[in-house]
Amino acid sequence: MDLKYNVRVVTGNFVTSATLDSIFITLVGTEGESPKTALDNWGVDFYVGAVSDYKVSCQRDLGEIVLLRLHKQIKLALIPTSWYCSCITVTSPKGVAYHFPCYQWMEGRGSLELREGTAKTPAMDTLPLLKEFRIKEVEKRQCDYKWKIWNKGIPQCLNVSSMIELENQTTFSFVKGALFVKRAVGKTIELKLRGYSDSKRSWGNLEDIKKVFWFSKSDTSKYVTEHWKEDAFFGYQFLNGLNPKMLRKCTKIPPNFPVTQEMVAKSLGDNTTLEKELKKGNIFIVDYQLLEDVPVGLINGRHQYIAAPLCLLYLSPRNHLMPLAIQLSQMPGPLSPIFLPSDHEWDWLLAKTWVRNADFHAHQAVAHLLQTHLLAEVFAMATIRQLPMCHPLYKLLIPHMRYTFHINTLARESLISKGGIFDQYTAVGYEGLVEVLQRGTRALTLTSLCLPDDLEARGVSSLPHYYYKEDGLKLWAAMESFVSGIVNLYYPNNHSVQEDCELQKWMEEVFEKGFLAQESSGISSSFTSVQELKKFLTMVIYTVSVQHSAVNSGQFDFGAWMPNFPSSMRKPPLATKGTANAEIYKDTIPEINITCSILSTLWLLSAPTGDAVRLGNYPEEHFTEEAPKKLIVAFREELKRISREIEQRNKSLPNMGGPVLCGYNYLNPPEVENSVSI
């Protein structure tokens, strides 16, 4: 008598998921295999979002179903179609359900093998068939996904040279891709029609900058436009702006930044001194040494300039972070004066604008590109190359790698390439960008990537109104709890971590390809304990989701008013006080066409995406067991609680005084994407 196995097949719900081709299945159990069976209920079976049941007949019991094979044959030679299979469930005649997560494309004619979805480390597999399967799966991926050196001294990346080389598995969905192209083309046409994008002149009137993106403005961009000159807002951006990790506590004035009590007495007031405030821990510093002597490029045929400023700030009795002094080079001297709030209006404003220009480059190259995008690609490569689909950490990490290869390949093609947007429209150009990335890579440390450790190292843990810190710590704790729960399910002790050869190869590859085997990073090439593993995995997920949101989402908000975030400076830093005026200021900041090009880019890169998956949401169910599913639900509930706290805090901010904008929302979980996808 034939035994009937029920097979439920779920087709993806993307616009292009469906196929007209023929699909066959073979079930593989511990006691034998089923015949190759066509999945055909007449009519179109595999339409978008289809959930279809089929029967597979066998002469005998197959035992536990451990593998299945899918075979795809082209039905109509002229119209071969790809098929996106979400998942398959096989139910035995005894009612036992076996789950097979897939979430992969099948293209043209070919076969795909899937193993049953229970998460297992190598030590948990006892069947020789499954042991061999996981080895072959990883070997195939290592052939398909190879490393390359984009530039020496920088984290390595996927070895493709253009978008057309990417596999279907890694590219934008139809919806996201279409929206991305539409926005990019739309902005270019709009600016050309207004006559802005071709003009190489200086802005005749700063107020005219408002006209460039008059309808794309946000509450935050409007606030920036109105308050950009204010010292309190200048200081606020080091806490809650695009680059909230530059600020450090200053306990001693550096010898190359000789700020004296006489210089800052007016700013500090009569009741205190610089020495007293240093001892109290109320003095902070921002140092852009990273940019010293970086090569610069040409824009519109003109030589550009870059500074490596130092900026001293003071936490006032009203808890506002106020700038005290700015030096525009790393070497003090007669040609490098220290600018003060008491200086002439245009001197002080231009000095602050030089700092904002330095922050543009430090942010774009290091905080954004290196520390989120490039590291995210390293984590994704190591995950795909070293962990089979059944590995619990593959299941944990893969949702956080969505679209990363696509966006980074796109960046290397048109954004950070020679002749790309950075090369054409920023002061450092391509050569300078590479130099800054190399310096940033040499300075990478585990401490700087782990939020709690980074805050302590910089001495800023107790700073008030530091919403990036407050929200980030809550999300770090929630993520750490979630990751710890997952790890505890599969790694009962340190030995279980040490003996996981796949995990150790994953870490070795991350260390060598991402951190370039630099021992100074504080990162090891292997894991020795459960605690080490938990911390590192928390950092990985935090980096590609929360930290990326912090440095990416507000780019247009803070950069739409170009003088607050200029990409280039056309005149050298001031060498003498009392020489700046409105005309010199306008002739120093970017001209009209460069403003338009950079603002178009910032708008495109920070606009909401078409099909974002938000933090805590896992529409692809890679975990099939109940225990990890419960942890995901608990994680999602904790994120909802944090979101309510953030929204309540933001409502109260207008009553607190100071530069509070309309609230800090970049780390509100519904605004955070699971991965670096834009």
C-alpha positions in Angstrom: 0.0 0.0 0.0 1.3 3.4 -0.9 2.1 5.8 1.9 1.2 9.4 1.2 3.4 12.3 2.3 1.8 15.8 2.1 4.1 18.5 0.7 3.1 22.1 1.2 5.1 24.6 -0.9 5.1 28.3 -0.4 6.1 30.7 -3.2 7.5 34.1 -2.3 5.3 37.2 -2.4 7.7 39.3 -4.5 6.4 40.6 -7.8 8.8 38.3 -9.7 8.6 35.2 -7.4 6.3 33.2 -9.7 7.3 30.7 -12.3 5.6 28.8 -15.1 8.3 26.2 -15.1 7.8 22.6 -13.9 9.0 21.7 -10.3 9.7 18.2 -9.1 10.5 17.0 -5.6 12.4 14.0 -4.1 12.1 13.3 -0.3 15.1 11.8 1.4 14.7 10.0 4.7 16.8 8.0 7.0 15.2 4.8 5.5 15.2 5.7 1.8 14.1 8.1 -0.9 10.8 8.9 -2.6 10.3 8.7 -6.3 10.9 12.0 -8.1 7.4 13.5 -8.2 6.0 16.4 -10.2 4.4 19.2 -8.1 1.4 19.7 -10.3 -2.2 20.5 -9.4 -3.1 21.6 -12.9 -3.2 25.2 -13.9 -0.5 27.7 -12.6 0.9 26.3 -9.4 3.6 28.7 -8.4 2.1 32.1 -8.6 3.1 35.0 -6.3 2.3 34.1 -2.7 1.0 30.6 -3.6 0.6 28.1 -0.8 0.0 24.7 -2.5 -0.4 21.2 -1.2 0.8 18.1 -3.1 0.9 14.3 -2.4 4.1 12.2 -2.7 3.5 8.5 -2.8 6.1 6.0 -1.4 6.1 2.2 -1.3 7.5 2.3 2.3 8.1 4.5 5.3 11.1 6.8 4.6 11.9 7.3 8.3 12.8 10.8 9.4 12.8 13.2 6.5 16.2 14.8 6.5 16.6 16.2 3.0 14.6 17.1 0.0 15.6 17.8 -3.6 13.9 20.3 -5.8 14.2 20.0 -9.6 13.2 22.8 -12.0 12.6 22.2 -15.7 11.9 24.8 -18.2 8.4 24.3 -19.5 8.4 26.9 -22.3 11.8 27.3 -23.9 11.2 30.9 -24.9 10.1 32.1 -21.4 12.2 30.5 -18.7 11.4 32.1 -15.4 13.1 32.2 -12.0 11.2 30.9 -9.0 11.5 32.1 -5.4 10.7 29.3 -2.9 10.0 30.5 0.6 9.6 27.2 2.4 8.4 23.7 2.2 6.7 21.6 4.9 6.5 17.8 4.6 4.0 15.9 6.8 4.5 12.2 7.1 1.6 9.6 7.1 2.0 9.5 10.9 1.4 13.3 11.1 5.0 14.3 11.8 5.8 17.7 10.2 9.3 18.5 8.8 10.1 22.1 8.0 12.5 23.1 5.2 13.3 26.8 5.1 14.4 27.8 1.6 14.2 31.5 0.8 16.2 31.1 -2.4 15.8 31.5 -6.1 15.9 28.7 -8.6 16.9 30.0 -12.0 16.6 28.3 -15.4 17.0 24.5 -15.3 18.6 23.0 -12.2 18.3 21.3 -8.8 18.4 22.5 -5.2 18.9 20.4 -2.1 17.5 21.5 1.3 18.0 19.9 4.6 15.4 19.8 7.4 15.4 23.1 9.3 16.2 22.2 12.8 19.2 24.3 13.8 22.3 22.3 14.5 26.0 22.9 15.2 28.5 20.5 13.6 28.6 18.5 16.9 24.9 17.9 16.8 24.9 16.1 13.4 25.5 12.4 13.7 24.2 11.1 10.3 27.1 10.8 7.8 24.7 12.0 5.1 24.1 15.3 6.9 27.7 15.8 7.9 28.7 15.5 4.3 25.8 17.7 3.2 26.9 20.7 5.3 30.5 20.4 4.1 29.5 20.4 0.4 27.0 23.3 1.0 29.8 25.5 2.4 32.3 24.4 -0.3 29.8 25.4 -3.0 29.2 28.8 -1.4 32.9 29.4 -1.2 33.1 28.9 -4.9 30.2 31.2 -5.6 31.3 34.0 -3.2 34.9 34.9 -3.4 36.8 37.7 -1.6 38.6 40.6 -3.4 40.8 43.5 -2.3 39.1 46.7 -3.3 41.9 48.8 -2.0 44.9 47.7 0.1 44.5 48.3 3.9 40.7 48.3 3.7 38.3 45.5 4.6 37.9 43.1 1.7 34.6 42.6 -0.1 32.7 40.4 -2.5 34.5 39.7 -5.8 32.2 41.3 -8.3 32.9 44.3 -10.5 29.3 45.4 -11.3 25.7 44.9 -10.5 25.1 42.4 -13.3 27.4 39.9 -11.6 25.3 39.7 -8.5 23.3 36.6 -7.8 19.5 36.9 -7.6 19.7 36.0 -3.9 21.5 39.2 -3.0 19.8 41.9 -5.2 17.1 44.4 -4.4 13.6 43.3 -4.8 11.7 44.7 -7.8 9.9 47.2 -5.6 13.0 48.6 -3.9 15.0 48.7 -7.1 12.3 50.5 -9.1 11.9 53.1 -6.3 15.6 53.6 -6.0 16.0 54.3 -9.7 12.9 56.5 -9.8 14.1 58.7 -7.0 17.6 59.1 -8.4 16.4 60.0 -11.9 13.6 62.3 -10.5 16.0 64.4 -8.4 18.4 64.9 -11.3 15.6 66.1 -13.7 14.0 68.3 -11.0 17.3 70.2 -10.3 18.1 70.6 -14.0 14.7 72.1 -14.7 15.3 74.6 -11.9 18.6 75.5 -13.5 20.7 74.7 -10.4 22.6 71.6 -11.1 24.7 73.1 -13.9 25.7 76.3 -12.2 29.3 76.5 -11.1 28.8 79.9 -9.3 28.9 80.6 -5.6 25.5 81.1 -3.9 24.6 84.7 -4.3 22.5 84.5 -1.2 22.6 81.7 1.4 18.8 81.9 1.7 18.6 80.6 -1.9 19.9 77.2 -0.7 16.4 76.6 0.7 15.0 76.6 -2.8 16.9 73.5 -3.8 14.8 71.0 -1.8 11.9 73.1 -0.8 9.4 70.2 -0.9 11.6 67.5 0.6 12.1 69.3 3.9 11.5 67.6 7.2 10.9 69.1 10.7 14.6 68.5 11.5 15.9 70.0 8.3 13.8 73.1 8.9 15.2 73.4 12.4 18.7 73.0 11.1 18.1 75.8 8.6 16.9 78.1 11.3 19.4 77.3 14.0 22.6 76.3 12.2 24.6 79.3 13.4 23.8 78.8 17.1 26.6 77.4 19.3 24.2 75.3 21.3 23.1 73.5 18.1 26.7 73.1 16.9 27.5 71.3 20.2 24.2 69.3 20.1 25.3 67.6 16.8 28.2 65.9 18.5 25.7 64.1 20.7 22.7 63.5 18.4 23.8 64.3 14.9 25.2 62.1 12.2 28.5 61.4 13.9 27.8 60.9 17.6 31.0 59.0 18.4 33.7 61.7 17.9 33.3 63.4 21.3 35.7 62.6 24.2 36.1 63.8 27.7 39.1 66.1 28.0 41.0 65.9 31.3 44.1 67.8 30.2 44.5 70.4 27.4 46.7 68.8 24.7 50.0 70.5 24.0 49.1 71.0 20.3 45.9 72.9 21.3 47.1 75.6 23.7 43.8 76.9 24.9 44.3 79.2 28.0 42.0 80.4 30.7 42.1 83.9 29.3 40.8 82.7 26.0 37.7 81.0 27.4 37.0 83.1 30.5 34.2 85.0 28.8 32.5 81.7 27.7 32.9 80.0 31.0 31.7 82.9 33.1 32.9 84.5 36.3 32.3 81.6 38.7 34.6 79.0 37.3 37.8 78.4 35.5 39.0 76.1 32.7 41.1 74.1 35.3 38.1 73.6 37.6 35.9 72.5 34.7 38.5 70.0 33.6 38.6 68.5 37.0 34.8 68.3 37.2 34.7 66.4 33.9 32.8 69.1 32.0 35.3 69.8 29.2 35.2 67.7 26.0 37.2 67.6 22.8 36.7 66.5 19.2 39.9 65.8 17.3 40.0 65.3 13.5 43.7 64.2 13.3 42.4 61.4 11.0 42.3 64.1 8.2 45.7 65.6 8.7 47.6 65.9 5.4 45.0 63.9 3.5 45.2 64.3 -0.3 42.6 66.6 -1.8 41.1 66.7 -5.3 39.8 69.1 -7.9 36.1 70.2 -8.2 35.0 72.2 -11.1 38.6 72.5 -12.0 39.5 74.2 -8.7 41.9 72.9 -6.0 40.0 72.0 -2.8 41.1 72.2 0.9 40.7 70.1 4.0 41.4 70.8 7.6 42.2 68.6 10.6 40.6 70.7 13.4 40.5 70.4 17.1 37.4 71.7 18.9 37.0 72.2 22.7 33.5 72.1 24.2 32.0 72.8 27.6 29.0 71.3 29.3 27.3 74.4 30.7 25.3 74.7 33.9 22.2 74.5 31.6 23.5 71.1 30.3 24.2 72.5 26.9 27.4 71.4 25.1 28.9 74.7 24.0 32.0 75.2 21.8 34.8 77.0 23.6 37.6 77.1 21.1 38.5 75.8 17.6 41.9 75.3 16.0 41.9 74.4 12.3 45.1 72.4 12.2 47.0 69.9 14.4 50.0 72.3 14.7 49.5 75.5 16.7 51.3 78.7 15.6 50.9 82.2 14.2 49.2 80.8 11.0 46.9 78.6 13.0 45.0 80.9 15.4 42.6 79.5 18.0 39.1 80.8 17.2 36.7 81.8 19.9 33.0 82.6 20.3 34.0 86.1 21.1 35.7 86.6 17.7 34.1 88.4 14.8 30.9 86.8 13.7 32.2 85.5 10.3 35.5 84.3 11.7 33.7 82.2 14.3 31.1 80.9 11.8 33.7 80.0 9.2 35.7 78.1 11.9 32.7 76.1 12.9 31.9 75.4 9.3 35.4 74.0 8.8 34.7 71.6 11.7 31.4 70.6 10.1 33.3 70.0 6.8 35.8 67.8 8.7 32.9 66.0 10.3 31.4 65.4 6.8 34.5 63.5 5.8 35.0 61.6 9.1 31.4 60.6 9.1 31.1 59.5 5.4 34.4 57.7 5.2 34.7 56.1 8.7 31.5 56.2 10.8 29.3 55.4 7.8 31.2 53.7 5.0 33.8 51.8 7.0 32.2 51.0 10.3 28.8 50.0 9.0 28.8 49.3 5.2 32.2 47.6 4.8 32.1 45.7 8.0 28.5 44.6 7.2 29.8 43.1 4.0 32.6 41.3 5.8 30.1 39.8 8.3 27.8 38.8 5.4 30.6 37.2 3.4 31.9 35.2 6.3 28.4 34.0 7.2 27.6 32.8 3.7 31.0 31.3 3.1 31.5 29.5 6.4 28.1 28.7 8.0 25.6 26.2 6.4 21.9 27.1 6.4 21.3 24.7 9.3 23.8 26.4 11.6 22.0 28.3 14.3 24.2 31.4 13.8 23.5 31.4 10.1 19.8 31.5 11.0 20.5 34.3 13.5 22.6 36.5 11.2 21.3 36.0 7.7 18.3 38.3 8.1 20.7 41.1 9.0 22.6 40.7 5.7 19.7 41.5 3.4 20.6 43.6 0.4 24.1 44.4 1.8 25.9 43.1 -1.3 23.7 45.0 -3.6 24.0 48.4 -1.9 27.8 48.0 -1.4 28.4 46.9 -5.0 26.3 49.9 -6.2 28.4 52.2 -4.0 31.7 50.8 -5.4 30.3 51.3 -8.9 29.1 54.9 -8.7 29.5 56.4 -5.3 33.1 55.7 -4.0 34.7 54.7 -7.3 37.3 56.7 -9.2 35.2 59.2 -11.1 32.2 58.5 -8.8 30.2 61.0 -6.7 32.8 61.1 -3.8 35.6 61.7 -6.3 33.8 64.5 -8.1 32.0 66.3 -5.3 33.9 66.0 -2.1 37.2 67.8 -1.1 39.2 64.6 -0.5 38.2 62.9 -3.8 38.9 59.3 -4.5 42.6 59.2 -3.4 41.8 61.1 -0.1 38.8 58.8 0.6 41.0 55.7 0.3 43.6 57.3 2.6 41.0 58.1 5.2 39.6 54.6 5.0 43.0 53.1 5.4 43.6 55.2 8.5 40.2 54.4 9.9 40.8 50.6 9.3 44.1 50.8 11.2 42.3 52.4 14.1 39.4 49.9 14.3 38.9 48.3 17.7 36.4 46.0 19.2 35.9 48.6 22.0 34.9 51.3 19.5 32.3 49.0 17.9 30.7 47.9 21.2 28.5 50.8 22.4 28.8 50.3 26.2 32.6 50.0 26.0 32.9 52.9 23.6 31.0 55.3 25.8 33.2 54.4 28.8 36.4 54.7 26.8 35.4 58.1 25.6 34.3 59.2 29.0 30.8 60.3 27.9 28.5 57.8 29.7 27.0 60.4 32.0 26.5 63.2 29.4 22.9 64.6 29.6 20.6 64.9 26.5 22.7 62.3 24.7 19.8 60.5 23.1 22.0 58.4 20.8 23.6 57.0 24.0 20.3 56.5 25.9 18.4 54.8 23.0 21.5 52.9 21.9 22.1 51.4 25.3 18.5 50.2 25.5 18.7 48.6 22.1 22.1 47.1 22.9 20.7 45.5 26.1 17.7 44.1 24.3 19.8 42.7 21.5 22.3 41.3 23.9 19.5 39.5 25.8 18.1 38.1 22.6 21.5 36.9 21.3 22.3 35.4 24.6 19.1 33.4 24.6 19.8 32.0 21.1 23.4 31.2 22.0 22.4 29.4 25.2 20.2 27.1 23.2 23.0 25.7 21.2 26.2 26.3 23.2 25.9 25.0 26.8 29.6 25.6 27.7 32.9 27.1 26.5 33.9 23.8 25.0 30.9 23.7 22.7 32.1 27.0 21.3 35.7 26.0 20.9 34.8 22.7 19.1 32.5 24.4 16.5 34.9 24.3 13.5 32.4 26.3 11.3 32.1 29.0 13.9 35.8 29.2 14.4 36.4 29.5 10.6 33.7 32.3 10.5 35.6 34.2 13.1 39.0 33.6 11.5 37.7 35.0 8.2 36.1 38.1 9.9 39.4 38.7 11.7 41.6 38.3 8.6 39.4 39.8 5.9 37.6 42.5 7.9 40.1 43.6 10.6 43.1 42.6 8.4 44.5 40.4 11.2 45.4 43.5 13.3 46.0 42.4 16.9 45.7 46.1 17.9 42.0 45.8 17.1 41.5 43.8 20.3 39.8 41.1 18.2 41.0 37.5 18.2 40.9 35.1 15.3 38.9 32.6 17.4 36.4 32.3 20.2 37.3 30.6 23.5 34.1 31.3 25.5 30.4 31.6 25.3 30.6 35.1 26.7 33.0 36.2 23.9 30.6 34.8 21.3 27.6 36.6 22.8 29.3 40.0 22.9 30.7 39.7 19.3 27.4 38.6 17.8 25.6 41.5 19.6 28.1 43.9 18.1 27.6 42.4 14.6 23.8 42.8 14.7 24.0 46.2 16.4 26.5 47.5 13.8 24.4 46.5 10.8 21.1 47.7 12.1 21.1 50.2 14.9 24.5 51.9 14.3 23.8 52.1 10.6 20.5 53.8 11.3 22.2 56.3 13.6 24.7 57.4 11.0 22.6 57.0 7.9 19.0 58.0 8.4 19.6 61.7 9.3 21.9 62.5 6.4 19.3 64.7 4.6 17.9 66.1 7.8 21.3 67.5 8.9 22.8 68.0 5.4 19.9 69.6 3.5 21.1 73.0 4.8 24.5 72.7 3.1 26.5 75.1 5.2 25.8 72.8 8.2 27.4 69.8 6.4 29.6 71.0 3.5 31.3 68.4 1.3 34.1 70.7 0.2 35.8 74.0 0.9 37.2 76.1 -1.9 39.5 78.4 0.1 42.2 77.4 2.6 41.5 77.6 6.4 41.7 81.1 7.9 45.3 81.9 8.9 44.5 85.3 10.3 41.6 86.5 12.5 39.5 89.4 11.4 39.6 88.6 7.7 36.4 86.7 7.1 33.2 88.3 5.8 30.0 87.1 4.1 31.5 87.1 0.6 34.5 85.0 1.7 32.2 82.6 3.4 30.1 82.1 0.3 33.2 81.7 -1.8 34.6 79.0 0.6 31.6 76.7 0.9 30.5 74.5 -2.1 29.2 76.2 -5.2 25.7 75.7 -6.5 26.1 72.6 -8.7 28.2 70.7 -6.0 25.5 71.6 -3.4 22.8 70.1 -5.7 24.8 66.9 -6.4 25.6 66.2 -2.8 22.1 67.0 -1.5 20.6 64.7 -4.2 22.9 61.9 -2.9 22.1 62.5 0.7 18.4 62.5 0.0 18.6 59.3 -2.0 20.7 57.5 0.7 18.5 58.5 3.6 15.0 58.4 2.1 12.7 55.6 3.3 13.1 52.4 1.3 10.4 50.6 -0.5 10.3 47.3 1.3 12.3 47.7 4.5 12.3 45.0 7.1 12.4 46.7 10.5 14.4 45.6 13.5 13.0 42.6 15.3 10.9 41.4 12.3 11.9 38.1 10.7 9.5 37.4 7.8 11.8 34.6 6.7 11.4 32.0 9.3 14.8 30.3 9.3 14.4 29.0 12.8 11.8 26.2 12.9 12.0 25.2 16.6 9.7 26.8 19.2 12.4 27.9 21.6 14.1 30.4 19.3 10.7 31.5 18.0 9.7 32.5 21.5 13.0 34.4 21.9 12.2 36.3 18.7 8.7 37.2 20.1 10.2 38.4 23.4 12.8 40.5 21.5 10.0 42.1 19.4 8.0 42.9 22.5 11.0 44.5 24.2 11.6 46.6 21.1 8.0 47.8 21.3 8.5 48.8 24.9 11.6 50.7 24.0 9.8 52.4 21.1 7.0 53.6 23.5 9.7 55.1 25.8 11.4 56.9 23.0 8.2 58.3 21.7 7.2 59.5 25.2 10.6 61.1 25.7 10.4 62.9 22.3 7.0 64.4 23.2 8.5 65.9 26.4 11.7 67.4 24.8 10.2 70.7 23.6 9.6 71.6 27.3 13.2 70.9 28.3 14.8 73.9 26.5 17.9 74.0 24.4 18.5 72.6 20.9 16.1 69.6 21.0 14.8 69.7 17.5 11.6 67.7 17.3 13.0 64.7 19.1 15.6 62.1 18.4 14.0 59.3 16.4 16.8 57.6 14.5 17.0 54.7 16.9 13.3 54.2 17.4 12.9 50.5 16.5 10.2 51.1 13.8 12.7 53.4 12.1 15.6 51.0 12.2 16.2 48.5 9.4 17.5 45.0 10.1 20.4 45.4 7.7 22.6 47.7 5.8 20.4 47.9 2.7 20.6 51.6 1.7 
